[in-house]
Structure formats: C-alpha cells, structure tokens
Amino acid sequence: MTINRAPRDIQPEKLPSPLREYGDRIETRITPAPGDRGTELAVRLKGPQPDAARSLPARLAGRDQRQDLRRALREAKALLETGEVMRPDTPPTTRETPGGKLAGLLSRRAGGERVL
C-alpha cells in the first residue's frame, strides 16, 4: 500500500496500533514508492496459512485472516496520513429503504474488506 509520507517518517517499531497488535505474527517491508511518491508499506502473515482458511467459503463467512490484516493495513494508512480513521455515520438514514437494504447486504457480503 502506498502511503503519502516520506520513508523516514515510517519506522517499523512505531507502526500504528492496528498493525502493532499483530506483533511478531506479521512481516513488514517499508520502501520508498516509485517516482518519489511516498512510501510503500507491505505486510503479510508469517508462516503457512491453512487452505481452508483461505477458501472462498471462509472468505465469504469472514474467517479469512488476511481480511483482518487488510483492514488493519487500511486503518494504519489512514492513521499515518491523517491521524484518524474515518467511520461512516450510524445510522446513515432515519428509515430503511429498499436500496439501503440492498447496499447493506452487499456491504456485508464484501468479505470484511468493504470492497464489492
């Protein structure tokens, strides 16, 4: 993930809390982004992951560990760039509409990554 900060501003031992919570369970790589456009921050889980945990049913059910790591990476990016993680207003409307119900269903089915 590319972060709009200089590489010297991001230290492995001073990562934001969403990534620090993983401790030694993740590998982290911090490199300058191409074209002097910030910093690339890459993380991945250490060790082999069971095939069942990476399967489509596990992903749809929200049990893929990589989904939580991707969420933590997005939150870390927000914290590094702006100092906060923006959350949507709750409830977004005062009454349920058919379109809102459909959007809610699709959002829940987005595999915990909030990407349709």
SVG drawing of the C-alpha trace seen along z (x, -y; Angstrom):
<svg xmlns="http://www.w3.org/2000/svg" viewBox="-38 -14 52 40">
<polyline fill="none" stroke="black" stroke-width="0.4" points="0.0,0.0 1.3,-3.4 1.3,-6.0 1.6,-9.7 4.5,-10.1 8.3,-10.1 10.0,-6.8 11.9,-8.3 8.6,-9.1 7.5,-5.5 9.5,-3.3 8.9,0.5 8.9,0.2 6.5,-2.8 3.7,-1.4 0.1,-2.4 -1.8,-0.3 -3.8,1.7 -0.6,3.3 1.3,3.3 -1.4,5.6 -0.2,8.3 3.3,8.2 5.6,11.0 2.8,12.6 3.5,10.4 6.4,9.4 6.7,5.8 8.5,4.2 8.9,0.4 10.4,-1.0 10.3,-4.3 7.5,-4.4 8.5,-4.8 8.7,-8.3 9.3,-9.8 5.5,-9.4 5.6,-8.5 6.3,-5.1 5.2,-1.6 4.2,0.4 3.8,4.1 2.7,6.6 1.9,10.3 1.2,13.0 4.2,15.2 4.0,18.9 1.8,21.1 -2.0,20.5 -4.3,23.5 -6.0,23.9 -9.4,24.0 -8.8,20.5 -8.1,19.1 -11.0,20.8 -13.9,18.9 -16.4,20.1 -14.1,18.9 -13.7,15.6 -17.4,15.1 -18.0,16.0 -15.4,13.5 -13.0,16.1 -10.0,15.4 -7.2,14.0 -5.9,11.9 -9.1,9.9 -8.4,8.6 -4.8,7.8 -6.0,5.8 -8.4,3.9 -5.6,3.2 -3.4,2.0 -6.1,-0.4 -6.6,-1.8 -2.8,-2.2 -2.6,-4.1 -5.4,-6.4 -3.7,-7.0 -0.3,-7.7 -1.8,-10.1 -4.4,-11.9 -4.1,-10.9 -7.6,-9.3 -9.7,-6.6 -12.9,-7.9 -16.1,-5.9 -19.4,-6.3 -22.3,-7.9 -24.5,-5.4 -27.4,-5.2 -26.8,-6.6 -30.6,-7.3 -33.6,-7.6 -35.5,-4.8 -34.7,-1.7 -35.2,-1.9 -35.1,1.0 -31.9,-0.4 -30.4,-0.8 -31.2,2.8 -29.6,4.0 -26.4,1.8 -26.2,3.2 -26.5,6.8 -23.8,6.2 -21.5,4.5 -21.8,7.4 -21.0,9.8 -18.0,7.9 -15.8,10.3 -15.0,8.0 -12.8,5.9 -15.6,3.4 -14.9,3.9 -17.7,5.1"/>
</svg>
